[in-house]
Amino acid sequence: MTLYAELAHVLRERIEQGLYRPGDRLPSVRALSAEHGVSLSTVQQAYRVLEDDGLAEPRPKSGYFVTASRSLPSLPSISKATQRPVDISQWDQVVELVRQPPGKQVVQLGRGLPDISSPTLKPLLRSLARLSRRQDMPGLYYDTLYGTEALREQIARLMVDAGCRVSPEEILITAGCHEALSCSVRAICQPGDIVAVDSPSFYGSMQTLQGLGLKALEIPTDPLTGISLEALELALEQWPIKVIQLNPNCNNPFGYIMPEPRKRELVSLAQRYDVAIIEDDVYGDLAYDYPRPKAIKAFDQDGRVLMCSSFSKTLAPGLRVGWVVPGRYQEQVTHMKYIGSGCTATQPQLAIADFVSAGHYEPHLRRMRAQYQRSRDEMTEWVRRYFPASARVTRPKGGFMLWIELPEPFDSVALNEEIKAKGVHIAVGNIFSAAGKYRNCLRLNYAAKPSAQLEAAVKLVGETACRLLAEAQVG
């Protein structure tokens, strides 16, 4: 840990223990420099970390102060168990969401798109341009079905941060995380099989289950700790579950990070009932705290965890570069990849490998984590200000998604119908459920830097929600 990170940790503990209260003036830069024997710039960096975390705020000519406390909305309810495995629906509403093209006239609060305007992505654009100018045109040829060796080597190195030690030969490059998830479930399941999922769950993976003729069994999920292991064990005893599929780090849409002891317990549970785990770790690198959380794959002793991820959320979705570490299912997943899409596009793989190996990936992540955390706090404040007082809101620990729950008479589908005519789109809650639950919920994307246009869009959503909820309660 760097000196400024250590100092930031000390100050954070003092604030959390109440030694410095909300609104209190924090020690001056010179005082902390003398107390800890560090440079003035080290103290300034530590204060910037606290500022990024929302714990401290600078005041002109006055120094740093502990951020004044604001009352946060209550957390969403723990989801309820589904009585039995169900067929998946909601395809029409998923199409409605994903067919909306990006554009300056539309404020897209519904799609899972990162901010791609950061200057830290410029080296990646330069890599793509260099590859285009090379006379041997390496980016225009097929590489192996497994993906370029250079990229697999870099991914193997990055996975060490997630607690995983894998060789490049264990990694298969895919067209985004979506294909990684699809290949994984197709490698294991047959039509009619049951897949246990966290609930709410990413609508893309749910639609994959529908397309393959599989049934989903929704397991109650806590907005702070994730899938209920107790409910999952009861389900494993009652139903012939083939796969457990979940998103444990910076979950989409709840934003939680599953505690490490529960990850260990989940792997033990899967071993006891001999089922596979498909882990979606696409947001794991965007955890706000350092070091990033371990993947479930880190606790896998017998190859039953298939870890899926991509650069779509950390770099840019249009690159369409993801990967899967299939463990004992390597041969089956590779076959599914071959019959599904064949080789993944070579040029973006080479450009990403160059970007990561040159040391640009970590600085980019640091910048985006800080930006997303600030945006989370701003978006939460806007929701508190403009939405009904009864709104329950998640407190994401990473990524850029906010889940909002309103009392059950509320209808997010009706809300979306009203606001999209005014150029604003949200993700309606029921697409995150196999059984069509969560119609009273919605998901907002806060990846973009806060702006007047963005606040106006959230205000429109909130004020429309207030009116629709009042009408529903009267009716």
MARMIVO-980844 format. One record per residue (C-alpha): z, y, x; residue in three letters; residue number from 0. Coordinates in nm, 4 decimals. Each point is the difference from the previous one (the first is absolute). Example, Ala and Ser with C-alpha at 12.3 -4.5 7.8 and 13.67 -1.06 7.14 Angstrom:
REM MARMIVO-980844
> c3, c2, c1, aa, i
> 0.7800, -0.4500, 1.2300, ALA, 0
> -0.0660, 0.3440, 0.1370, SER, 1
This chain:
REM MARMIVO-980844
> c3, c2, c1, aa, i
> 0.0000, 0.0000, 0.0000, MET, 0
> -0.0899, 0.3456, 0.1345, THR, 1
> 0.2644, 0.2646, 0.0710, LEU, 2
> -0.1002, 0.2143, -0.2968, TYR, 3
> 0.0018, -0.3045, -0.2325, ALA, 4
> 0.3519, -0.0919, 0.1220, GLU, 5
> 0.1215, 0.3543, -0.0608, LEU, 6
> -0.1617, 0.0066, -0.3443, ALA, 7
> 0.1782, -0.3293, -0.0796, HIS, 8
> 0.3384, 0.1489, 0.1018, VAL, 9
> -0.0542, 0.3078, -0.2162, LEU, 10
> -0.1218, -0.2119, -0.2915, ARG, 11
> 0.3193, -0.2090, 0.0133, GLU, 12
> 0.2162, 0.3133, 0.0048, ARG, 13
> -0.1801, 0.1332, -0.3074, ILE, 14
> 0.0226, -0.3320, -0.1851, GLU, 15
> 0.3714, -0.0302, 0.0839, GLN, 16
> 0.0639, 0.3458, -0.1441, GLY, 17
> 0.0900, 0.1731, 0.3266, LEU, 18
> -0.2726, 0.2481, -0.0861, TYR, 19
> -0.0293, 0.0697, -0.3712, ARG, 20
> -0.3022, 0.1214, -0.1994, PRO, 21
> -0.0599, 0.3654, 0.0847, GLY, 22
> 0.2085, -0.0098, 0.3219, ASP, 23
> -0.1402, 0.1605, 0.3141, ARG, 24
> -0.0753, -0.2599, 0.2688, LEU, 25
> 0.0832, 0.0561, 0.3700, PRO, 26
> -0.2346, 0.2299, 0.1856, SER, 27
> -0.2700, -0.1372, 0.2255, VAL, 28
> 0.1853, 0.1288, 0.3073, ARG, 29
> 0.3319, -0.1472, -0.1112, ALA, 30
> -0.1489, -0.3465, -0.0541, LEU, 31
> -0.1883, 0.0243, 0.3296, SER, 32
> 0.3281, 0.0643, 0.1830, ALA, 33
> 0.1965, -0.2611, -0.1996, GLU, 34
> -0.2454, -0.2843, 0.0616, HIS, 35
> -0.1431, 0.1050, 0.3353, GLY, 36
> -0.3594, 0.0132, -0.1233, VAL, 37
> -0.2729, 0.2621, 0.0124, SER, 38
> -0.0522, 0.2653, -0.2646, LEU, 39
> -0.3350, -0.1562, -0.0917, SER, 40
> 0.1717, -0.3380, -0.0563, THR, 41
> 0.2403, 0.1619, -0.2492, VAL, 42
> -0.2884, 0.1767, -0.1732, GLN, 43
> -0.1863, -0.3305, -0.0342, GLN, 44
> 0.3134, -0.1632, -0.1444, ALA, 45
> 0.0288, 0.2774, -0.2579, TYR, 46
> -0.3659, -0.0449, -0.0913, ARG, 47
> 0.0732, -0.3681, -0.0689, VAL, 48
> 0.2865, 0.0972, -0.2318, LEU, 49
> -0.2259, 0.2558, -0.1660, GLU, 50
> -0.2661, -0.2678, -0.0553, ASP, 51
> 0.2700, -0.2243, -0.1501, ASP, 52
> 0.1037, 0.2756, -0.2398, GLY, 53
> 0.3509, 0.0229, 0.1479, LEU, 54
> -0.0250, 0.3397, 0.1703, ALA, 55
> -0.1858, 0.3237, -0.0640, GLU, 56
> -0.0619, 0.2971, 0.2318, PRO, 57
> 0.0862, 0.3528, -0.1112, ARG, 58
> -0.1548, 0.3006, 0.1760, PRO, 59
> 0.2286, 0.1422, 0.2713, LYS, 60
> 0.2873, -0.2178, -0.1243, SER, 61
> -0.0645, -0.3480, 0.1423, GLY, 62
> 0.0052, -0.3350, -0.1798, TYR, 63
> 0.1981, -0.0845, -0.3143, PHE, 64
> 0.0697, -0.3242, -0.1848, VAL, 65
> -0.2434, -0.0154, -0.2913, THR, 66
> 0.1643, 0.1060, -0.3240, ALA, 67
> 0.0468, -0.3069, -0.2177, SER, 68
> -0.2131, -0.0412, -0.3096, ARG, 69
> 0.0731, -0.2415, -0.2783, SER, 70
> -0.2498, -0.2851, 0.0168, LEU, 71
> -0.1315, -0.1734, -0.3134, PRO, 72
> 0.1385, -0.3446, -0.0821, SER, 73
> -0.1821, -0.3046, 0.1354, LEU, 74
> -0.2282, -0.2058, -0.2277, PRO, 75
> 0.1471, -0.3007, -0.1756, SER, 76
> -0.0144, -0.3461, 0.1543, ILE, 77
> -0.2993, -0.1696, -0.1573, SER, 78
> 0.0641, -0.2729, -0.2555, LYS, 79
> -0.0998, -0.3615, 0.0422, ALA, 80
> -0.3120, -0.1357, -0.1691, THR, 81
> 0.0776, -0.3125, -0.1989, GLN, 82
> -0.2965, -0.2009, 0.1260, ARG, 83
> -0.3106, 0.0248, 0.2200, PRO, 84
> -0.2711, 0.2083, -0.1659, VAL, 85
> -0.3704, 0.0681, 0.0250, ASP, 86
> -0.0753, 0.3428, 0.1464, ILE, 87
> -0.1753, 0.2770, -0.1893, SER, 88
> -0.0384, 0.3806, 0.0403, GLN, 89
> -0.3364, -0.0270, 0.1808, TRP, 90
> -0.1532, 0.2824, -0.2076, ASP, 91
> 0.2725, 0.2418, 0.1068, GLN, 92
> -0.0279, -0.1036, 0.3656, VAL, 93
> -0.3747, 0.0726, -0.0116, VAL, 94
> 0.0760, 0.3374, -0.1585, GLU, 95
> 0.2216, 0.0822, 0.2993, LEU, 96
> -0.2151, -0.1241, 0.2873, VAL, 97
> -0.3359, 0.1263, -0.1248, ARG, 98
> 0.1075, 0.3627, 0.0249, GLN, 99
> -0.1785, 0.1473, 0.3054, PRO, 100
> 0.1908, 0.2390, 0.2266, PRO, 101
> -0.0969, 0.3619, -0.0426, GLY, 102
> 0.1251, 0.3543, 0.0321, LYS, 103
> 0.0048, 0.0427, -0.3770, GLN, 104
> 0.2346, -0.2960, -0.0535, VAL, 105
> 0.3664, -0.0241, 0.1042, VAL, 106
> 0.0297, -0.3730, 0.0617, GLN, 107
> 0.3666, -0.0928, -0.0381, LEU, 108
> -0.0744, -0.3597, -0.0979, GLY, 109
> -0.1905, -0.1650, 0.2852, ARG, 110
> 0.1688, -0.1483, 0.3073, GLY, 111
> -0.1774, 0.2345, 0.2412, LEU, 112
> 0.1596, 0.1344, 0.3201, PRO, 113
> -0.0550, 0.3498, 0.1366, ASP, 114
> -0.3015, -0.0186, 0.2352, ILE, 115
> -0.0007, 0.3700, 0.0943, SER, 116
> 0.2396, -0.0328, 0.2953, SER, 117
> -0.1343, 0.1188, 0.3392, PRO, 118
> 0.1529, -0.3137, 0.1529, THR, 119
> -0.2986, -0.1926, -0.1423, LEU, 120
> -0.2525, 0.1959, 0.2091, LYS, 121
> 0.0063, -0.2525, 0.2887, PRO, 122
> -0.0991, -0.2699, -0.2500, LEU, 123
> -0.2986, 0.2050, -0.1132, LEU, 124
> -0.0985, 0.0496, 0.3638, ARG, 125
> 0.0175, -0.3758, 0.0583, SER, 126
> -0.2288, -0.0617, -0.2976, LEU, 127
> -0.2428, 0.2616, 0.1316, ALA, 128
> -0.0039, -0.1482, 0.3518, ARG, 129
> -0.0765, -0.3440, -0.1377, LEU, 130
> -0.2887, 0.1430, -0.2016, SER, 131
> -0.1530, 0.1521, 0.3138, ARG, 132
> 0.0177, -0.3123, 0.2176, ARG, 133
> -0.3405, -0.1443, 0.0746, GLN, 134
> 0.1218, -0.3599, -0.0145, ASP, 135
> 0.1147, 0.0685, -0.3613, MET, 136
> 0.3037, -0.2339, 0.0021, PRO, 137
> 0.1110, 0.1166, -0.3437, GLY, 138
> -0.3183, -0.1193, -0.1665, LEU, 139
> 0.0361, -0.3675, 0.0937, TYR, 140
> 0.2060, -0.2735, -0.1590, TYR, 141
> 0.3146, -0.0839, 0.1909, ASP, 142
> 0.1868, -0.3256, -0.0583, THR, 143
> 0.1252, -0.0979, -0.3435, LEU, 144
> 0.3536, 0.0572, 0.1304, TYR, 145
> -0.0686, 0.3635, 0.0940, GLY, 146
> -0.0418, 0.1799, 0.3313, THR, 147
> 0.2295, -0.1260, 0.2721, GLU, 148
> 0.0859, 0.3546, 0.1104, ALA, 149
> 0.1401, 0.0878, -0.3430, LEU, 150
> 0.1879, -0.3278, -0.0430, ARG, 151
> 0.1682, 0.0605, 0.3363, GLU, 152
> 0.1152, 0.3455, -0.1106, GLN, 153
> 0.1271, -0.1289, -0.3353, ILE, 154
> 0.1974, -0.2745, 0.1766, ALA, 155
> 0.1624, 0.2723, 0.2110, ARG, 156
> 0.0790, 0.2171, -0.3034, LEU, 157
> 0.1550, -0.2925, -0.1861, MET, 158
> 0.2758, -0.0216, 0.2606, VAL, 159
> 0.1492, 0.3111, -0.1663, ASP, 160
> 0.0232, -0.2012, -0.3240, ALA, 161
> 0.1917, -0.2750, 0.1801, GLY, 162
> -0.3020, -0.2321, 0.0185, CYS, 163
> -0.1316, -0.1654, 0.3145, ARG, 164
> -0.3443, -0.1361, -0.0707, VAL, 165
> -0.3053, -0.0571, 0.2166, SER, 166
> -0.3389, 0.1622, -0.0717, PRO, 167
> -0.1285, -0.3484, -0.0911, GLU, 168
> 0.2411, -0.0097, -0.2951, GLU, 169
> -0.1464, 0.3183, -0.1530, ILE, 170
> -0.3005, 0.0172, -0.2334, LEU, 171
> -0.1639, 0.3395, -0.0619, ILE, 172
> -0.0915, 0.0727, -0.3641, THR, 173
> -0.1615, 0.2752, -0.2074, ALA, 174
> 0.3295, 0.1736, -0.0724, GLY, 175
> 0.3327, -0.1427, -0.1133, CYS, 176
> -0.1467, -0.0770, -0.3411, HIS, 177
> -0.2292, -0.2653, 0.1480, GLU, 178
> 0.2855, -0.1335, 0.2122, ALA, 179
> 0.2083, -0.0516, -0.3150, LEU, 180
> -0.2939, -0.1503, -0.1871, SER, 181
> -0.0877, -0.2472, 0.2769, CYS, 182
> 0.3648, -0.0999, 0.0280, SER, 183
> 0.0535, -0.0783, -0.3659, VAL, 184
> -0.3379, -0.1781, -0.0296, ARG, 185
> 0.0886, -0.2159, 0.3003, ALA, 186
> 0.3113, -0.1355, -0.1703, ILE, 187
> -0.0434, 0.0133, -0.3769, CYS, 188
> -0.2177, -0.1700, -0.2594, GLN, 189
> -0.0764, 0.1320, -0.3523, PRO, 190
> 0.3039, -0.0348, -0.2219, GLY, 191
> 0.2540, 0.0241, 0.2857, ASP, 192
> 0.3017, 0.2302, -0.0281, ILE, 193
> 0.0669, 0.2867, 0.2402, VAL, 194
> 0.3404, 0.1711, 0.0026, ALA, 195
> -0.0341, 0.3771, 0.0490, VAL, 196
> 0.2322, 0.2960, 0.0351, ASP, 197
> -0.0069, 0.2217, -0.3070, SER, 198
> -0.1428, 0.2617, -0.0164, PRO, 199
> -0.2673, -0.1231, 0.2391, SER, 200
> -0.3199, 0.1380, 0.1589, PHE, 201
> -0.2716, -0.0110, -0.2648, TYR, 202
> -0.2723, -0.1045, 0.2480, GLY, 203
> 0.1690, -0.3241, 0.0944, SER, 204
> 0.0768, -0.0635, -0.3678, MET, 205
> -0.3687, 0.0288, -0.0854, GLN, 206
> -0.0792, -0.2473, 0.2768, THR, 207
> 0.2295, -0.2496, -0.1706, LEU, 208
> -0.1743, 0.0638, -0.3300, GLN, 209
> -0.3449, -0.0502, 0.1518, GLY, 210
> 0.1047, -0.3345, 0.1477, LEU, 211
> 0.1415, -0.1308, -0.3268, GLY, 212
> 0.3616, 0.0066, 0.1230, LEU, 213
> 0.3148, 0.0831, -0.1954, LYS, 214
> 0.2565, 0.2555, 0.1157, ALA, 215
> 0.3730, -0.0421, -0.0421, LEU, 216
> 0.1647, 0.3427, 0.0293, GLU, 217
> 0.3383, -0.0013, 0.1742, ILE, 218
> 0.2548, 0.2808, -0.0621, PRO, 219
> -0.0067, 0.2527, 0.2842, THR, 220
> 0.2599, 0.2540, 0.1101, ASP, 221
> -0.1322, 0.3473, 0.0963, PRO, 222
> 0.2213, -0.0013, 0.3111, LEU, 223
> 0.0100, -0.3599, 0.1252, THR, 224
> -0.3083, -0.1662, -0.1471, GLY, 225
> -0.0640, -0.3306, -0.1704, ILE, 226
> 0.3052, -0.1759, -0.1479, SER, 227
> 0.0527, -0.3141, 0.2065, LEU, 228
> 0.2352, -0.1365, -0.2644, GLU, 229
> -0.2646, 0.0330, -0.2727, ALA, 230
> -0.2633, -0.1371, 0.2368, LEU, 231
> 0.2052, -0.3115, 0.0707, GLU, 232
> 0.0456, -0.0619, -0.3719, LEU, 233
> -0.3752, 0.0336, -0.0444, ALA, 234
> -0.0674, -0.2430, 0.2866, LEU, 235
> 0.2282, -0.2531, -0.1666, GLU, 236
> -0.1730, 0.0368, -0.3350, GLN, 237
> -0.3694, 0.0428, 0.0862, TRP, 238
> -0.2447, -0.1627, 0.2470, PRO, 239
> -0.0572, 0.3232, 0.1942, ILE, 240
> -0.2676, -0.0285, 0.2678, LYS, 241
> 0.0368, 0.3358, 0.1770, VAL, 242
> 0.2429, 0.2936, 0.0169, ILE, 243
> -0.1950, 0.3241, 0.0395, GLN, 244
> 0.1812, 0.3257, 0.0755, LEU, 245
> -0.0065, 0.3352, 0.1807, ASN, 246
> 0.3420, 0.0309, 0.1722, PRO, 247
> -0.0443, 0.3005, 0.2332, ASN, 248
> -0.0591, 0.3461, -0.1524, CYS, 249
> -0.0837, -0.1776, -0.3216, ASN, 250
> -0.2815, 0.1122, -0.2256, ASN, 251
> 0.0990, 0.1418, -0.2484, PRO, 252
> 0.3815, 0.0120, 0.0472, PHE, 253
> 0.0113, 0.1057, 0.3668, GLY, 254
> 0.3035, -0.2143, 0.0951, TYR, 255
> 0.0473, -0.1932, 0.3232, ILE, 256
> 0.1426, -0.3461, -0.0625, MET, 257
> 0.3188, -0.0420, 0.2086, PRO, 258
> -0.0349, -0.2330, 0.2964, GLU, 259
> 0.2625, -0.2557, -0.1166, PRO, 260
> -0.1907, -0.0382, -0.3278, ARG, 261
> -0.3233, -0.0576, 0.1906, LYS, 262
> 0.1666, -0.2825, 0.1910, ARG, 263
> 0.1370, -0.1424, -0.3232, GLU, 264
> -0.3442, 0.0179, -0.1617, LEU, 265
> -0.1545, -0.2053, 0.2818, VAL, 266
> 0.2791, -0.2580, -0.0312, SER, 267
> -0.0605, -0.0166, -0.3749, LEU, 268
> -0.3734, -0.0571, 0.0544, ALA, 269
> 0.0770, -0.2777, 0.2495, GLN, 270
> 0.2398, -0.1669, -0.2404, ARG, 271
> -0.2578, -0.0071, -0.2804, TYR, 272
> -0.2982, -0.0441, 0.2357, ASP, 273
> -0.2059, 0.2945, -0.1216, VAL, 274
> -0.2122, 0.2491, 0.1930, ALA, 275
> 0.0702, 0.3737, 0.0246, ILE, 276
> -0.2830, 0.2536, -0.0038, ILE, 277
> 0.1383, 0.3191, 0.1526, GLU, 278
> -0.1768, 0.3319, -0.0588, ASP, 279
> 0.1106, 0.2249, 0.2891, ASP, 280
> -0.2673, 0.2691, -0.0384, VAL, 281
> 0.2569, 0.2841, -0.0130, TYR, 282
> 0.2453, -0.1419, 0.2555, GLY, 283
> -0.1042, 0.2339, 0.2827, ASP, 284
> 0.0693, 0.3007, -0.2239, LEU, 285
> 0.3775, -0.0564, -0.0259, ALA, 286
> 0.1761, 0.3325, 0.0531, TYR, 287
> 0.2794, -0.1374, 0.2207, ASP, 288
> -0.0505, -0.1331, 0.3527, TYR, 289
> -0.0344, -0.2787, 0.0966, PRO, 290
> -0.2250, -0.1215, -0.2780, ARG, 291
> 0.1427, -0.2883, -0.2097, PRO, 292
> -0.0639, -0.3584, 0.0951, LYS, 293
> -0.2566, -0.1927, -0.1979, ALA, 294
> 0.0949, -0.3165, -0.1880, ILE, 295
> -0.2394, -0.1688, 0.2431, LYS, 296
> 0.2527, 0.0734, 0.2767, ALA, 297
> 0.2335, -0.2632, -0.1517, PHE, 298
> -0.2704, -0.2631, -0.0568, ASP, 299
> 0.0723, -0.3202, 0.1936, GLN, 300
> -0.2573, -0.2377, -0.1461, ASP, 301
> -0.3086, 0.2108, -0.0743, GLY, 302
> 0.0493, 0.0282, -0.3779, ARG, 303
> -0.0219, 0.3837, -0.0016, VAL, 304
> -0.3476, 0.1547, -0.0190, LEU, 305
> 0.0364, 0.3603, 0.1136, MET, 306
> -0.2686, 0.2431, -0.1230, CYS, 307
> -0.0543, 0.3608, 0.1022, SER, 308
> -0.2641, 0.2609, 0.0836, SER, 309
> -0.0725, 0.3452, 0.1416, PHE, 310
> -0.0972, 0.1286, -0.3459, SER, 311
> 0.3319, 0.1767, -0.0626, LYS, 312
> 0.0877, 0.0986, 0.3573, THR, 313
> -0.3467, 0.1243, 0.1091, LEU, 314
> -0.2749, 0.0147, -0.2636, ALA, 315
> -0.0934, -0.2231, -0.2959, PRO, 316
> -0.3749, 0.0351, 0.0550, GLY, 317
> 0.0204, -0.1931, 0.3272, LEU, 318
> 0.0676, -0.3198, -0.1982, ARG, 319
> 0.1758, -0.1751, 0.2875, VAL, 320
> 0.2958, -0.2268, -0.0686, GLY, 321
> 0.1383, -0.3280, 0.1265, TRP, 322
> 0.1953, -0.3097, -0.0885, VAL, 323
> 0.2223, -0.2267, 0.2077, VAL, 324
> -0.0318, -0.3201, -0.2042, PRO, 325
> 0.2390, -0.2282, 0.1893, GLY, 326
> -0.0474, -0.3643, -0.0987, ARG, 327
> -0.2796, 0.1029, -0.2396, TYR, 328
> -0.2296, 0.1333, 0.2733, GLN, 329
> -0.2858, -0.2428, -0.0643, GLU, 330
> 0.0025, 0.0423, -0.3790, GLN, 331
> 0.0194, 0.3829, 0.0162, VAL, 332
> -0.2810, 0.0134, 0.2563, THR, 333
> -0.2163, -0.2100, -0.2325, HIS, 334
> 0.0717, 0.2346, -0.2912, MET, 335
> -0.0911, 0.2968, 0.2201, LYS, 336
> -0.3297, -0.1639, 0.0980, TYR, 337
> -0.1123, -0.0846, -0.3530, ILE, 338
> 0.1203, 0.3344, -0.1347, GLY, 339
> -0.1383, 0.2644, 0.2343, SER, 340
> -0.0730, -0.1498, 0.3412, GLY, 341
> 0.0577, 0.2278, 0.2981, CYS, 342
> 0.1759, 0.3353, -0.0416, THR, 343
> -0.1960, 0.3119, 0.1043, ALA, 344
> 0.0110, 0.0299, 0.3786, THR, 345
> -0.0206, 0.3740, 0.0681, GLN, 346
> 0.3253, 0.1089, -0.1703, PRO, 347
> 0.1811, -0.2897, 0.1697, GLN, 348
> -0.1120, 0.1172, 0.3443, LEU, 349
> 0.0877, 0.3614, -0.0781, ALA, 350
> 0.3509, -0.0896, -0.1221, ILE, 351
> 0.0582, -0.2225, 0.3045, ALA, 352
> -0.0942, 0.2934, 0.2234, ASP, 353
> 0.2221, 0.2394, -0.1996, PHE, 354
> 0.3053, -0.2295, 0.0248, VAL, 355
> -0.0481, -0.1022, 0.3651, SER, 356
> -0.0362, 0.3651, 0.1044, ALA, 357
> 0.3475, 0.0741, -0.1415, GLY, 358
> -0.1042, 0.2079, -0.3017, HIS, 359
> 0.1414, -0.2235, -0.2748, TYR, 360
> 0.3743, 0.0619, 0.0489, GLU, 361
> -0.0242, 0.3826, 0.0170, PRO, 362
> -0.2099, -0.0096, -0.3166, HIS, 363
> 0.2596, -0.2175, -0.1758, LEU, 364
> 0.2839, 0.2318, 0.1025, ARG, 365
> -0.1811, 0.2977, -0.1440, ARG, 366
> -0.0869, -0.1748, -0.3277, MET, 367
> 0.3484, -0.1435, -0.0515, ARG, 368
> 0.1511, 0.3458, 0.0350, ALA, 369
> -0.2600, 0.1523, -0.2320, GLN, 370
> 0.0436, -0.2680, -0.2669, TYR, 371
> 0.3766, 0.0294, 0.0097, GLN, 372
> -0.0176, 0.3767, -0.0514, ARG, 373
> -0.2549, -0.0488, -0.2774, SER, 374
> 0.2271, -0.2584, -0.1665, ARG, 375
> 0.2841, 0.2507, -0.0133, ASP, 376
> -0.2259, 0.2741, -0.1364, GLU, 377
> -0.1551, -0.2284, -0.2615, MET, 378
> 0.3455, -0.1221, -0.1082, THR, 379
> 0.1123, 0.3592, -0.0429, GLU, 380
> -0.3085, 0.0793, -0.2113, TRP, 381
> 0.0673, -0.3031, -0.2189, VAL, 382
> 0.3619, 0.1095, -0.0396, ARG, 383
> -0.1201, 0.3479, -0.0943, ARG, 384
> -0.2895, -0.0762, -0.2356, TYR, 385
> 0.0557, -0.3472, -0.1483, PHE, 386
> 0.2391, -0.0961, -0.2806, PRO, 387
> 0.3639, -0.0042, 0.1105, ALA, 388
> 0.0115, -0.3698, -0.0916, SER, 389
> -0.2594, -0.0897, 0.2679, ALA, 390
> 0.1111, -0.2625, 0.2511, ARG, 391
> -0.1604, 0.0237, 0.3446, VAL, 392
> -0.0158, -0.2264, 0.3045, THR, 393
> 0.1115, 0.1079, 0.3499, ARG, 394
> -0.2680, -0.1460, 0.2266, PRO, 395
> 0.0943, -0.0894, 0.3572, LYS, 396
> -0.3603, 0.0071, 0.1132, GLY, 397
> -0.3593, 0.0266, -0.1144, GLY, 398
> -0.1123, 0.2664, -0.2475, PHE, 399
> 0.0574, -0.1299, -0.3552, MET, 400
> 0.2507, 0.1201, -0.2590, LEU, 401
> 0.0856, -0.2078, -0.3097, TRP, 402
> 0.1270, 0.1816, -0.3087, ILE, 403
> 0.1600, -0.1643, -0.3029, GLU, 404
> 0.0399, 0.1735, -0.3371, LEU, 405
> 0.1702, -0.1234, -0.3191, PRO, 406
> -0.1956, -0.2756, -0.1726, GLU, 407
> -0.1574, 0.1971, -0.2848, PRO, 408
> -0.2006, 0.1765, 0.2701, PHE, 409
> -0.3611, -0.1124, 0.0601, ASP, 410
> -0.1520, 0.0679, 0.3437, SER, 411
> -0.3435, -0.1111, -0.1233, VAL, 412
> 0.0000, 0.2799, -0.2583, ALA, 413
> 0.1214, 0.2383, 0.2714, LEU, 414
> -0.2885, -0.0929, 0.2299, ASN, 415
> -0.2520, 0.0462, -0.2806, GLU, 416
> 0.1193, 0.3571, -0.0534, GLU, 417
> 0.0212, 0.1174, 0.3614, ILE, 418
> -0.3200, -0.1561, 0.1351, LYS, 419
> -0.2029, 0.2392, -0.2145, ALA, 420
> 0.1674, 0.2739, 0.2087, LYS, 421
> -0.0896, -0.1554, 0.3336, GLY, 422
> 0.3226, -0.1880, 0.0783, VAL, 423
> 0.0347, -0.3788, 0.0266, HIS, 424
> 0.3091, -0.2222, 0.0251, ILE, 425
> 0.0552, -0.3753, 0.0237, ALA, 426
> 0.1342, -0.1324, -0.3306, VAL, 427
> 0.2943, -0.2362, 0.0242, GLY, 428
> -0.1258, -0.3015, -0.1925, ASN, 429
> -0.2702, -0.0873, 0.2582, ILE, 430
> 0.2858, -0.0984, 0.2335, PHE, 431
> 0.1054, -0.2825, -0.2337, SER, 432
> -0.1670, -0.3270, -0.0910, ALA, 433
> 0.1537, 0.0201, -0.3463, ALA, 434
> -0.0854, 0.3684, -0.0542, GLY, 435
> 0.3576, 0.1248, 0.0456, LYS, 436
> 0.0860, 0.3489, 0.1358, TYR, 437
> -0.2189, 0.1935, -0.2439, ARG, 438
> 0.2820, 0.2571, 0.0059, ASN, 439
> -0.0416, 0.0401, 0.3778, CYS, 440
> -0.2486, 0.1608, 0.2364, LEU, 441
> -0.0710, 0.0174, 0.3728, ARG, 442
> -0.0796, 0.3193, 0.1928, LEU, 443
> -0.1519, 0.0322, 0.3468, ASN, 444
> 0.1638, 0.2615, 0.2260, TYR, 445
> -0.2075, -0.0557, 0.3168, ALA, 446
> -0.1606, 0.3462, -0.0044, ALA, 447
> 0.1825, 0.2965, 0.1493, LYS, 448
> 0.1824, 0.1994, -0.2688, PRO, 449
> -0.2123, 0.2826, -0.1402, SER, 450
> -0.0153, 0.2305, -0.2989, ALA, 451
> -0.2811, -0.2115, -0.1476, GLN, 452
> 0.2058, -0.3175, 0.0376, LEU, 453
> 0.3099, 0.1561, -0.1531, GLU, 454
> -0.2072, 0.1264, -0.2920, ALA, 455
> -0.1332, -0.3523, -0.0566, ALA, 456
> 0.3512, -0.1520, 0.0027, VAL, 457
> 0.1160, 0.2776, -0.2337, LYS, 458
> -0.2825, -0.0857, -0.2389, LEU, 459
> 0.0957, -0.3687, 0.0070, VAL, 460
> 0.3686, 0.0780, -0.0497, GLY, 461
> -0.0413, 0.2508, -0.2799, GLU, 462
> -0.2450, -0.2271, -0.1827, THR, 463
> 0.2472, -0.2869, 0.0414, ALA, 464
> 0.2773, 0.2173, -0.1478, CYS, 465
> -0.2069, 0.0738, -0.3083, ARG, 466
> -0.1206, -0.3601, -0.0506, LEU, 467
> 0.3506, -0.1369, 0.0402, LEU, 468
> 0.1418, 0.2471, -0.2511, ALA, 469
> -0.2752, -0.0912, -0.2496, GLU, 470
> 0.0624, -0.3734, 0.0531, ALA, 471
> 0.3736, 0.0373, -0.0519, GLN, 472
> -0.0502, 0.2026, -0.3184, VAL, 473
> -0.2539, -0.2518, -0.1308, GLY, 474
